């Protein structure tokens, strides 16, 4: 399922996506060097309905936002 | 040999918008084939984009990234006509890379 994260936080050094009900929860992690815009779009596979958490590292601190994504028919590995 | 990578990099003001699509199975290692055997995990672990010798984007991927992964990101400091290089390494040690011009 497509996922996109944008942030207005300053000094973003990394962004990560965690899918809580996936067998390997950390789905993707991105390093944002200086000069790169802190926004990423991607597509992830989900095993079943779960929380998708976006983590943003800004100024040495971690911020997160969580959204529940429902999986209807199929999912993955099914 | 045709590359597995397709890149579109467009300059908008001082920002370069990059979209890339890569052909790769991204097998999780959890799916069985029709014979009932597990298809081993085969996925891109690292994707890098460089501009003028500097890494402008680095992705560490797991098996949850979709087959034929697509990723979109943007960076500053590029200019129309500049080259960017997108490369990846997968868990079997295979690699590919593509150099494209910013439009």
N, CA and C atoms of all chains as a GROMACS GRO file, in nm:
protein
  543
    1UNK      N    1   0.085  -0.117   0.000
    1UNK     CA    2   0.000   0.000   0.000
    1UNK      C    3   0.090   0.124   0.000
    2UNK      N    4   0.048   0.225  -0.074
    2UNK     CA    5   0.137   0.342  -0.083
    2UNK      C    6   0.141   0.418   0.049
    3UNK      N    7   0.258   0.469   0.080
    3UNK     CA    8   0.272   0.545   0.203
    3UNK      C    9   0.361   0.665   0.175
    4UNK      N   10   0.326   0.779   0.232
    4UNK     CA   11   0.406   0.899   0.211
    4UNK      C   12   0.416   0.974   0.342
    5UNK      N   13   0.535   1.025   0.368
    5UNK     CA   14   0.557   1.104   0.491
    5UNK      C   15   0.618   1.237   0.452
    6UNK      N   16   0.563   1.345   0.507
    6UNK     CA   17   0.630   1.475   0.491
    6UNK      C   18   0.633   1.537   0.630
    7UNK      N   19   0.728   1.623   0.654
    7UNK     CA   20   0.736   1.685   0.785
    7UNK      C   21   0.788   1.828   0.775
    8UNK      N   22   0.744   1.910   0.871
    8UNK     CA   23   0.797   2.046   0.875
    8UNK      C   24   0.901   2.058   0.986
    9UNK      N   25   0.933   1.945   1.050
    9UNK     CA   26   1.034   1.949   1.156
    9UNK      C   27   1.169   1.988   1.096
   10UNK      N   28   1.250   2.060   1.172
   10UNK     CA   29   1.380   2.102   1.118
   10UNK      C   30   1.486   1.993   1.138
   11UNK      N   31   1.596   2.003   1.067
   11UNK     CA   32   1.712   1.915   1.086
   11UNK      C   33   1.674   1.768   1.092
   12UNK      N   34   1.599   1.724   0.991
   12UNK     CA   35   1.561   1.582   0.989
   12UNK      C   36   1.679   1.500   0.939
   13UNK      N   37   1.715   1.397   1.016
   13UNK     CA   38   1.827   1.314   0.974
   13UNK      C   39   1.783   1.177   0.926
   14UNK      N   40   1.666   1.132   0.976
   14UNK     CA   41   1.618   1.004   0.922
   14UNK      C   42   1.468   0.990   0.937
   15UNK      N   43   1.413   0.903   0.853
   15UNK     CA   44   1.269   0.872   0.854
   15UNK      C   45   1.258   0.720   0.848
   16UNK      N   46   1.165   0.662   0.923
   16UNK     CA   47   1.147   0.517   0.916
   16UNK      C   48   0.999   0.482   0.919
   17UNK      N   49   0.966   0.368   0.859
   17UNK     CA   50   0.828   0.318   0.861
   17UNK      C   51   0.826   0.186   0.935
   18UNK      N   52   0.737   0.175   1.033
   18UNK     CA   53   0.723   0.051   1.109
   18UNK      C   54   0.580   0.001   1.090
   19UNK      N   55   0.564  -0.128   1.059
   19UNK     CA   56   0.430  -0.186   1.045
   19UNK      C   57   0.415  -0.285   1.158
   20UNK      N   58   0.333  -0.252   1.257
   20UNK     CA   59   0.338  -0.328   1.382
   20UNK      C   60   0.300  -0.475   1.369
   21UNK      N   61   0.209  -0.512   1.281
   21UNK     CA   62   0.170  -0.653   1.273
   21UNK      C   63   0.248  -0.731   1.166
   22UNK      N   64   0.346  -0.671   1.104
   22UNK     CA   65   0.427  -0.744   1.007
   22UNK      C   66   0.527  -0.832   1.079
   23UNK      N   67   0.569  -0.944   1.016
   23UNK     CA   68   0.666  -1.031   1.083
   23UNK      C   69   0.799  -0.959   1.112
   24UNK      N   70   0.839  -0.871   1.021
   24UNK     CA   71   0.957  -0.788   1.048
   24UNK      C   72   0.907  -0.645   1.051
   25UNK      N   73   0.887  -0.593   1.170
   25UNK     CA   74   0.813  -0.468   1.184
   25UNK      C   75   0.878  -0.347   1.116
   26UNK      N   76   1.012  -0.338   1.120
   26UNK     CA   77   1.075  -0.222   1.057
   26UNK      C   78   1.076  -0.244   0.906
   27UNK      N   79   0.988  -0.173   0.838
   27UNK     CA   80   0.970  -0.195   0.694
   27UNK      C   81   1.076  -0.125   0.611
   28UNK      N   82   1.106  -0.001   0.647
   28UNK     CA   83   1.200   0.076   0.566
   28UNK      C   84   1.256   0.188   0.650
   29UNK      N   85   1.381   0.223   0.622
   29UNK     CA   86   1.444   0.332   0.697
   29UNK      C   87   1.522   0.416   0.599
   30UNK      N   88   1.514   0.547   0.611
   30UNK     CA   89   1.580   0.637   0.516
   30UNK      C   90   1.670   0.734   0.588
   31UNK      N   91   1.790   0.754   0.532
   31UNK     CA   92   1.878   0.857   0.586
   31UNK      C   93   1.857   0.982   0.502
   32UNK      N   94   1.839   1.093   0.569
   32UNK     CA   95   1.816   1.219   0.500
   32UNK      C   96   1.938   1.308   0.523
   33UNK      N   97   2.031   1.310   0.428
   33UNK     CA   98   2.147   1.398   0.449
   33UNK      C   99   2.106   1.544   0.438
   34UNK      N  100   2.195   1.632   0.485
   34UNK     CA  101   2.166   1.774   0.478
   34UNK      C  102   2.147   1.813   0.332
   35UNK      N  103   2.043   1.888   0.304
   35UNK     CA  104   2.018   1.929   0.166
   35UNK      C  105   1.909   1.846   0.102
   36UNK      N  106   1.872   1.734   0.167
   36UNK     CA  107   1.765   1.651   0.113
   36UNK      C  108   1.635   1.686   0.184
   37UNK      N  109   1.529   1.693   0.107
   37UNK     CA  110   1.398   1.730   0.162
   37UNK      C  111   1.346   1.615   0.248
   38UNK      N  112   1.296   1.643   0.369
   38UNK     CA  113   1.248   1.533   0.455
   38UNK      C  114   1.108   1.486   0.415
   39UNK      N  115   1.102   1.418   0.302
   39UNK     CA  116   0.974   1.364   0.255
   39UNK      C  117   1.004   1.240   0.174
   40UNK      N  118   0.929   1.135   0.199
   40UNK     CA  119   0.954   1.010   0.126
   40UNK      C  120   0.821   0.946   0.091
   41UNK      N  121   0.811   0.888  -0.029
   41UNK     CA  122   0.694   0.809  -0.066
   41UNK      C  123   0.741   0.672  -0.109
   42UNK      N  124   0.663   0.570  -0.074
   42UNK     CA  125   0.706   0.434  -0.101
   42UNK      C  126   0.583   0.345  -0.109
   43UNK      N  127   0.602   0.215  -0.130
   43UNK     CA  128   0.489   0.121  -0.123
   43UNK      C  129   0.533   0.006  -0.034
   44UNK      N  130   0.446  -0.031   0.060
   44UNK     CA  131   0.481  -0.137   0.153
   44UNK      C  132   0.382  -0.251   0.146
   45UNK      N  133   0.430  -0.372   0.184
   45UNK     CA  134   0.340  -0.487   0.192
   45UNK      C  135   0.294  -0.499   0.337
   46UNK      N  136   0.168  -0.533   0.356
   46UNK     CA  137   0.120  -0.552   0.493
   46UNK      C  138   0.058  -0.688   0.509
   47UNK      N  139   0.091  -0.756   0.619
   47UNK     CA  140   0.037  -0.890   0.642
   47UNK      C  141  -0.109  -0.882   0.681
   48UNK      N  142  -0.142  -0.792   0.771
   48UNK     CA  143  -0.282  -0.776   0.812
   48UNK      C  144  -0.302  -0.637   0.869
   49UNK      N  145  -0.426  -0.609   0.901
   49UNK     CA  146  -0.458  -0.477   0.956
   49UNK      C  147  -0.365  -0.447   1.071
   50UNK      N  148  -0.301  -0.332   1.066
   50UNK     CA  149  -0.211  -0.298   1.176
   50UNK      C  150  -0.187  -0.148   1.180
   51UNK      N  151  -0.115  -0.108   1.280
   51UNK     CA  152  -0.073   0.031   1.289
   51UNK      C  153   0.051   0.050   1.204
   52UNK      N  154   0.050   0.158   1.127
   52UNK     CA  155   0.170   0.196   1.053
   52UNK      C  156   0.225   0.320   1.122
   53UNK      N  157   0.351   0.311   1.162
   53UNK     CA  158   0.411   0.420   1.239
   53UNK      C  159   0.520   0.484   1.155
   54UNK      N  160   0.514   0.616   1.143
   54UNK     CA  161   0.621   0.689   1.076
   54UNK      C  162   0.707   0.753   1.183
   55UNK      N  163   0.836   0.726   1.178
   55UNK     CA  164   0.929   0.783   1.277
   55UNK      C  165   1.016   0.885   1.208
   56UNK      N  166   1.030   1.002   1.269
   56UNK     CA  167   1.115   1.105   1.210
   56UNK      C  168   1.217   1.146   1.314
   57UNK      N  169   1.344   1.141   1.275
   57UNK     CA  170   1.451   1.183   1.367
   57UNK      C  171   1.486   1.327   1.332
   58UNK      N  172   1.468   1.417   1.428
   58UNK     CA  173   1.492   1.558   1.402
   58UNK      C  174   1.571   1.616   1.519
   59UNK      N  175   1.686   1.675   1.487
   59UNK     CA  176   1.766   1.737   1.593
   59UNK      C  177   1.802   1.639   1.703
   60UNK      N  178   1.823   1.514   1.669
   60UNK     CA  179   1.862   1.414   1.769
   60UNK      C  180   1.747   1.354   1.845
   61UNK      N  181   1.624   1.401   1.820
   61UNK     CA  182   1.506   1.345   1.890
   61UNK      C  183   1.421   1.267   1.791
   62UNK      N  184   1.343   1.173   1.845
   62UNK     CA  185   1.255   1.093   1.760
   62UNK      C  186   1.110   1.137   1.777
   63UNK      N  187   1.044   1.157   1.664
   63UNK     CA  188   0.903   1.192   1.666
   63UNK      C  189   0.828   1.082   1.591
   64UNK      N  190   0.702   1.060   1.628
   64UNK     CA  191   0.631   0.956   1.555
   64UNK      C  192   0.486   0.994   1.533
   65UNK      N  193   0.427   0.932   1.432
   65UNK     CA  194   0.284   0.944   1.409
   65UNK      C  195   0.234   0.806   1.366
   66UNK      N  196   0.117   0.769   1.415
   66UNK     CA  197   0.066   0.635   1.391
   66UNK      C  198  -0.069   0.642   1.322
   67UNK      N  199  -0.090   0.550   1.227
   67UNK     CA  200  -0.220   0.543   1.160
   67UNK      C  201  -0.258   0.397   1.147
   68UNK      N  202  -0.384   0.366   1.174
   68UNK     CA  203  -0.423   0.228   1.157
   68UNK      C  204  -0.461   0.206   1.010
   69UNK      N  205  -0.407   0.103   0.948
   69UNK     CA  206  -0.439   0.072   0.809
   69UNK      C  207  -0.507  -0.063   0.805
   70UNK      N  208  -0.625  -0.067   0.749
   70UNK     CA  209  -0.698  -0.193   0.744
   70UNK      C  210  -0.660  -0.273   0.620
   71UNK      N  211  -0.646  -0.401   0.637
   71UNK     CA  212  -0.622  -0.490   0.523
   71UNK      C  213  -0.750  -0.567   0.503
   72UNK      N  214  -0.807  -0.560   0.384
   72UNK     CA  215  -0.935  -0.628   0.362
   72UNK      C  216  -0.912  -0.769   0.308
   73UNK      N  217  -0.911  -0.787   0.180
   73UNK     CA  218  -0.899  -0.924   0.128
   73UNK      C  219  -0.754  -0.957   0.097
   74UNK      N  220  -0.708  -1.071   0.143
   74UNK     CA  221  -0.577  -1.118   0.100
   74UNK      C  222  -0.462  -1.079   0.190
   75UNK      N  223  -0.420  -0.957   0.184
   75UNK     CA  224  -0.297  -0.922   0.256
   75UNK      C  225  -0.182  -0.992   0.187
   76UNK      N  226  -0.078  -1.021   0.262
   76UNK     CA  227   0.040  -1.085   0.203
   76UNK      C  228   0.064  -1.221   0.261
   77UNK      N  229   0.125  -1.305   0.184
   77UNK     CA  230   0.163  -1.437   0.235
   77UNK      C  231   0.041  -1.521   0.267
   78UNK      N  232  -0.071  -1.482   0.205
   78UNK     CA  233  -0.194  -1.552   0.246
   78UNK      C  234  -0.250  -1.639   0.143
   79UNK      N  235   2.308  -0.448  -2.144
   79UNK     CA  236   2.204  -0.512  -2.061
   79UNK      C  237   2.114  -0.404  -2.005
   80UNK      N  238   1.985  -0.420  -2.018
   80UNK     CA  239   1.892  -0.317  -1.970
   80UNK      C  240   1.899  -0.312  -1.818
   81UNK      N  241   1.886  -0.191  -1.765
   81UNK     CA  242   1.893  -0.176  -1.620
   81UNK      C  243   1.760  -0.211  -1.557
   82UNK      N  244   1.764  -0.246  -1.430
   82UNK     CA  245   1.640  -0.272  -1.358
   82UNK      C  246   1.583  -0.143  -1.302
   83UNK      N  247   1.658  -0.035  -1.322
   83UNK     CA  248   1.621   0.092  -1.259
   83UNK      C  249   1.568   0.190  -1.363
   84UNK      N  250   1.460   0.258  -1.324
   84UNK     CA  251   1.411   0.369  -1.406
   84UNK      C  252   1.409   0.491  -1.316
   85UNK      N  253   1.460   0.601  -1.366
   85UNK     CA  254   1.468   0.723  -1.285
   85UNK      C  255   1.408   0.840  -1.360
   86UNK      N  256   1.332   0.919  -1.286
   86UNK     CA  257   1.284   1.044  -1.343
   86UNK      C  258   1.321   1.153  -1.244
   87UNK      N  259   1.404   1.248  -1.286
   87UNK     CA  260   1.449   1.354  -1.196
   87UNK      C  261   1.416   1.487  -1.261
   88UNK      N  262   1.334   1.564  -1.192
   88UNK     CA  263   1.289   1.691  -1.250
   88UNK      C  264   1.326   1.806  -1.157
   89UNK      N  265   1.382   1.910  -1.216
   89UNK     CA  266   1.420   2.026  -1.138
   89UNK      C  267   1.301   2.122  -1.129
   90UNK      N  268   1.260   2.153  -1.004
   90UNK     CA  269   1.152   2.249  -0.982
   90UNK      C  270   1.206   2.359  -0.892
   91UNK      N  271   1.245   2.471  -0.951
   91UNK     CA  272   1.304   2.576  -0.868
   91UNK      C  273   1.438   2.527  -0.817
   92UNK      N  274   1.458   2.528  -0.685
   92UNK     CA  275   1.587   2.481  -0.633
   92UNK      C  276   1.578   2.336  -0.583
   93UNK      N  277   1.464   2.272  -0.610
   93UNK     CA  278   1.445   2.135  -0.561
   93UNK      C  279   1.444   2.037  -0.678
   94UNK      N  280   1.515   1.928  -0.662
   94UNK     CA  281   1.511   1.821  -0.763
   94UNK      C  282   1.418   1.713  -0.711
   95UNK      N  283   1.308   1.686  -0.785
   95UNK     CA  284   1.217   1.580  -0.745
   95UNK      C  285   1.260   1.452  -0.817
   96UNK      N  286   1.279   1.346  -0.742
   96UNK     CA  287   1.325   1.220  -0.802
   96UNK      C  288   1.224   1.112  -0.777
   97UNK      N  289   1.190   1.038  -0.883
   97UNK     CA  290   1.107   0.919  -0.867
   97UNK      C  291   1.186   0.806  -0.928
   98UNK      N  292   1.184   0.692  -0.861
   98UNK     CA  293   1.256   0.580  -0.918
   98UNK      C  294   1.175   0.452  -0.904
   99UNK      N  295   1.176   0.371  -1.007
   99UNK     CA  296   1.105   0.244  -1.008
   99UNK      C  297   1.208   0.138  -1.042
  100UNK      N  298   1.212   0.033  -0.961
  100UNK     CA  299   1.313  -0.071  -0.981
  100UNK      C  300   1.244  -0.205  -1.000
  101UNK      N  301   1.293  -0.283  -1.096
  101UNK     CA  302   1.236  -0.417  -1.113
  101UNK      C  303   1.309  -0.511  -1.019
  102UNK      N  304   1.236  -0.566  -0.923
  102UNK     CA  305   1.298  -0.660  -0.830
  102UNK      C  306   1.187  -0.737  -0.761
  103UNK      N  307   1.204  -0.870  -0.743
  103UNK     CA  308   1.094  -0.948  -0.685
  103UNK      C  309   1.061  -0.913  -0.540
  104UNK      N  310   1.157  -0.868  -0.463
  104UNK     CA  311   1.134  -0.834  -0.321
  104UNK      C  312   1.059  -0.949  -0.251
  105UNK      N  313   1.114  -1.069  -0.262
  105UNK     CA  314   1.052  -1.184  -0.194
  105UNK      C  315   1.078  -1.179  -0.044
  106UNK      N  316   0.971  -1.206   0.034
  106UNK     CA  317   0.986  -1.194   0.179
  106UNK      C  318   1.051  -1.316   0.242
  107UNK      N  319   1.049  -1.429   0.172
  107UNK     CA  320   1.100  -1.550   0.234
  107UNK      C  321   0.992  -1.623   0.313
  108UNK      N  322   0.871  -1.569   0.310
  108UNK     CA  323   0.762  -1.628   0.387
  108UNK      C  324   0.655  -1.692   0.298
  109UNK      N  325   0.671  -1.675   0.166
  109UNK     CA  326   0.568  -1.724   0.073
  109UNK      C  327   0.611  -1.857   0.014
  110UNK      N  328   0.514  -1.948  -0.001
  110UNK     CA  329   0.548  -2.078  -0.060
  110UNK      C  330   0.518  -2.079  -0.208
  111UNK      N  331   0.597  -2.152  -0.281
  111UNK     CA  332   0.571  -2.164  -0.425
  111UNK      C  333   0.468  -2.275  -0.447
  112UNK      N  334   0.422  -2.295  -0.573
  112UNK     CA  335   0.317  -2.396  -0.597
  112UNK      C  336   0.354  -2.537  -0.548
  113UNK      N  337   0.485  -2.564  -0.533
  113UNK     CA  338   0.524  -2.698  -0.485
  113UNK      C  339   0.516  -2.706  -0.333
  114UNK      N  340   0.493  -2.592  -0.269
  114UNK     CA  341   0.485  -2.593  -0.123
  114UNK      C  342   0.616  -2.560  -0.055
  115UNK      N  343   0.718  -2.525  -0.135
  115UNK     CA  344   0.846  -2.488  -0.073
  115UNK      C  345   0.854  -2.338  -0.057
  116UNK      N  346   0.924  -2.297   0.048
  116UNK     CA  347   0.939  -2.154   0.072
  116UNK      C  348   1.029  -2.092  -0.034
  117UNK      N  349   0.981  -1.980  -0.090
  117UNK     CA  350   1.065  -1.903  -0.182
  117UNK      C  351   1.160  -1.821  -0.095
  118UNK      N  352   1.290  -1.837  -0.113
  118UNK     CA  353   1.380  -1.767  -0.020
  118UNK      C  354   1.373  -1.614  -0.033
  119UNK      N  355   1.400  -1.548   0.076
  119UNK     CA  356   1.398  -1.402   0.076
  119UNK      C  357   1.497  -1.348  -0.027
  120UNK      N  358   1.451  -1.257  -0.107
  120UNK     CA  359   1.536  -1.195  -0.208
  120UNK      C  360   1.487  -1.052  -0.222
  121UNK      N  361   1.559  -0.961  -0.160
  121UNK     CA  362   1.509  -0.824  -0.156
  121UNK      C  363   1.625  -0.724  -0.154
  122UNK      N  364   1.594  -0.605  -0.201
  122UNK     CA  365   1.695  -0.497  -0.200
  122UNK      C  366   1.714  -0.452  -0.056
  123UNK      N  367   1.840  -0.447  -0.013
  123UNK     CA  368   1.865  -0.404   0.125
  123UNK      C  369   1.900  -0.256   0.133
  124UNK      N  370   1.971  -0.208   0.030
  124UNK     CA  371   2.015  -0.068   0.034
  124UNK      C  372   2.002  -0.005  -0.103
  125UNK      N  373   1.946   0.117  -0.103
  125UNK     CA  374   1.935   0.194  -0.225
  125UNK      C  375   2.001   0.328  -0.198
  126UNK      N  376   2.085   0.372  -0.290
  126UNK     CA  377   2.157   0.498  -0.268
  126UNK      C  378   2.137   0.588  -0.388
  127UNK      N  379   2.124   0.718  -0.363
  127UNK     CA  380   2.122   0.812  -0.473
  127UNK      C  381   2.232   0.913  -0.449
  128UNK      N  382   2.318   0.930  -0.550
  128UNK     CA  383   2.428   1.025  -0.535
  128UNK      C  384   2.418   1.137  -0.637
  129UNK      N  385   2.461   1.256  -0.594
  129UNK     CA  386   2.465   1.371  -0.683
  129UNK      C  387   2.598   1.442  -0.658
  130UNK      N  388   2.675   1.464  -0.765
  130UNK     CA  389   2.806   1.528  -0.749
  130UNK      C  390   2.890   1.461  -0.641
  131UNK      N  391   2.887   1.328  -0.638
  131UNK     CA  392   2.970   1.254  -0.543
  131UNK      C  393   2.918   1.253  -0.401
  132UNK      N  394   2.804   1.319  -0.378
  132UNK     CA  395   2.750   1.323  -0.241
  132UNK      C  396   2.624   1.236  -0.237
  133UNK      N  397   2.610   1.160  -0.129
  133UNK     CA  398   2.489   1.078  -0.114
  133UNK      C  399   2.375   1.170  -0.072
  134UNK      N  400   2.272   1.178  -0.156
  134UNK     CA  401   2.160   1.265  -0.122
  134UNK      C  402   2.042   1.188  -0.065
  135UNK      N  403   2.047   1.053  -0.073
  135UNK     CA  404   1.936   0.973  -0.024
  135UNK      C  405   1.986   0.833  -0.001
  136UNK      N  406   1.946   0.776   0.112
  136UNK     CA  407   1.988   0.640   0.145
  136UNK      C  408   1.868   0.566   0.201
  137UNK      N  409   1.834   0.451   0.142
  137UNK     CA  410   1.721   0.375   0.192
  137UNK      C  411   1.769   0.239   0.241
  138UNK      N  412   1.730   0.200   0.362
  138UNK     CA  413   1.757   0.066   0.414
  138UNK      C  414   1.622  -0.004   0.413
  139UNK      N  415   1.608  -0.102   0.325
  139UNK     CA  416   1.479  -0.167   0.309
  139UNK      C  417   1.475  -0.305   0.369
  140UNK      N  418   1.353  -0.344   0.412
  140UNK     CA  419   1.332  -0.481   0.459
  140UNK      C  420   1.242  -0.550   0.358
  141UNK      N  421   1.193  -0.666   0.397
  141UNK     CA  422   1.113  -0.743   0.302
  141UNK      C  423   0.974  -0.685   0.282
  142UNK      N  424   0.933  -0.589   0.363
  142UNK     CA  425   0.797  -0.534   0.352
  142UNK      C  426   0.782  -0.434   0.237
  143UNK      N  427   0.893  -0.395   0.176
  143UNK     CA  428   0.881  -0.302   0.064
  143UNK      C  429   0.826  -0.380  -0.055
  144UNK      N  430   0.730  -0.320  -0.124
  144UNK     CA  431   0.659  -0.391  -0.230
  144UNK      C  432   0.749  -0.437  -0.344
  145UNK      N  433   0.703  -0.539  -0.413
  145UNK     CA  434   0.769  -0.586  -0.536
  145UNK      C  435   0.777  -0.472  -0.636
  146UNK      N  436   0.887  -0.472  -0.710
  146UNK     CA  437   0.914  -0.363  -0.806
  146UNK      C  438   0.902  -0.228  -0.734
  147UNK      N  439   0.991  -0.207  -0.639
  147UNK     CA  440   0.974  -0.090  -0.551
  147UNK      C  441   0.982   0.044  -0.622
  148UNK      N  442   0.897   0.130  -0.573
  148UNK     CA  443   0.890   0.267  -0.619
  148UNK      C  444   0.925   0.356  -0.501
  149UNK      N  445   1.008   0.456  -0.522
  149UNK     CA  446   1.032   0.550  -0.414
  149UNK      C  447   1.045   0.689  -0.472
  150UNK      N  448   0.996   0.785  -0.395
  150UNK     CA  449   0.998   0.924  -0.440
  150UNK      C  450   1.060   1.008  -0.329
  151UNK      N  451   1.150   1.096  -0.366
  151UNK     CA  452   1.212   1.184  -0.268
  151UNK      C  453   1.259   1.310  -0.340
  152UNK      N  454   1.313   1.406  -0.266
  152UNK     CA  455   1.357   1.531  -0.330
  152UNK      C  456   1.477   1.586  -0.256
  153UNK      N  457   1.561   1.660  -0.326
  153UNK     CA  458   1.676   1.721  -0.260
  153UNK      C  459   1.707   1.856  -0.325
  154UNK      N  460   1.784   1.937  -0.248
  154UNK     CA  461   1.821   2.069  -0.299
  154UNK      C  462   1.966   2.066  -0.347
  155UNK      N  463   1.998   2.158  -0.431
  155UNK     CA  464   2.138   2.173  -0.473
  155UNK      C  465   2.165   2.114  -0.610
  156UNK      N  466   2.062   2.057  -0.670
  156UNK     CA  467   2.081   2.003  -0.804
  156UNK      C  468   2.045   2.107  -0.908
  157UNK      N  469   2.079   2.077  -1.032
  157UNK     CA  470   2.043   2.169  -1.141
  157UNK      C  471   2.014   2.088  -1.265
  158UNK      N  472   1.932   2.145  -1.350
  158UNK     CA  473   1.899   2.079  -1.477
  158UNK      C  474   2.028   2.045  -1.552
  159UNK      N  475   2.033   1.920  -1.600
  159UNK     CA  476   2.153   1.878  -1.672
  159UNK      C  477   2.252   1.804  -1.584
  160UNK      N  478   2.241   1.819  -1.452
  160UNK     CA  479   2.329   1.745  -1.360
  160UNK      C  480   2.296   1.597  -1.369
  161UNK      N  481   2.392   1.516  -1.328
  161UNK     CA  482   2.367   1.372  -1.327
  161UNK      C  483   2.342   1.324  -1.186
  162UNK      N  484   2.250   1.228  -1.172
  162UNK     CA  485   2.238   1.160  -1.044
  162UNK      C  486   2.254   1.010  -1.070
  163UNK      N  487   2.303   0.943  -0.969
  163UNK     CA  488   2.326   0.799  -0.984
  163UNK      C  489   2.246   0.726  -0.877
  164UNK      N  490   2.162   0.633  -0.922
  164UNK     CA  491   2.084   0.552  -0.828
  164UNK      C  492   2.142   0.411  -0.832
  165UNK      N  493   2.174   0.356  -0.715
  165UNK     CA  494   2.225   0.218  -0.712
  165UNK      C  495   2.160   0.141  -0.599
  166UNK      N  496   2.158   0.008  -0.614
  166UNK     CA  497   2.104  -0.076  -0.508
  166UNK      C  498   2.188  -0.201  -0.489
  167UNK      N  499   2.175  -0.260  -0.368
  167UNK     CA  500   2.241  -0.386  -0.336
  167UNK      C  501   2.134  -0.473  -0.273
  168UNK      N  502   2.127  -0.600  -0.314
  168UNK     CA  503   2.027  -0.685  -0.248
  168UNK      C  504   2.094  -0.788  -0.157
  169UNK      N  505   2.009  -0.869  -0.090
  169UNK     CA  506   2.062  -0.960   0.012
  169UNK      C  507   2.141  -1.075  -0.048
  170UNK      N  508   2.139  -1.090  -0.180
  170UNK     CA  509   2.222  -1.193  -0.242
  170UNK      C  510   2.352  -1.133  -0.293
  171UNK      N  511   2.372  -1.004  -0.268
  171UNK     CA  512   2.496  -0.939  -0.312
  171UNK      C  513   2.488  -0.885  -0.453
  172UNK      N  514   2.373  -0.897  -0.518
  172UNK     CA  515   2.360  -0.843  -0.654
  172UNK      C  516   2.345  -0.692  -0.645
  173UNK      N  517   2.392  -0.625  -0.749
  173UNK     CA  518   2.380  -0.479  -0.748
  173UNK      C  519   2.340  -0.432  -0.888
  174UNK      N  520   2.292  -0.309  -0.893
  174UNK     CA  521   2.267  -0.246  -1.022
  174UNK      C  522   2.274  -0.097  -0.997
  175UNK      N  523   2.303  -0.021  -1.100
  175UNK     CA  524   2.297   0.124  -1.083
  175UNK      C  525   2.266   0.188  -1.217
  176UNK      N  526   2.217   0.309  -1.208
  176UNK     CA  527   2.180   0.383  -1.328
  176UNK      C  528   2.212   0.530  -1.307
  177UNK      N  529   2.268   0.592  -1.408
  177UNK     CA  530   2.295   0.736  -1.399
  177UNK      C  531   2.195   0.805  -1.490
  178UNK      N  532   2.132   0.910  -1.438
  178UNK     CA  533   2.032   0.982  -1.517
  178UNK      C  534   2.056   1.131  -1.505
  179UNK      N  535   2.008   1.205  -1.605
  179UNK     CA  536   2.024   1.350  -1.600
  179UNK      C  537   1.898   1.414  -1.542
  180UNK      N  538   1.920   1.521  -1.467
  180UNK     CA  539   1.807   1.595  -1.412
  180UNK      C  540   1.748   1.679  -1.525
  181UNK      N  541   1.614   1.667  -1.540
  181UNK     CA  542   1.548   1.741  -1.649
  181UNK      C  543   1.490   1.874  -1.601
   0.00000   0.00000   0.00000
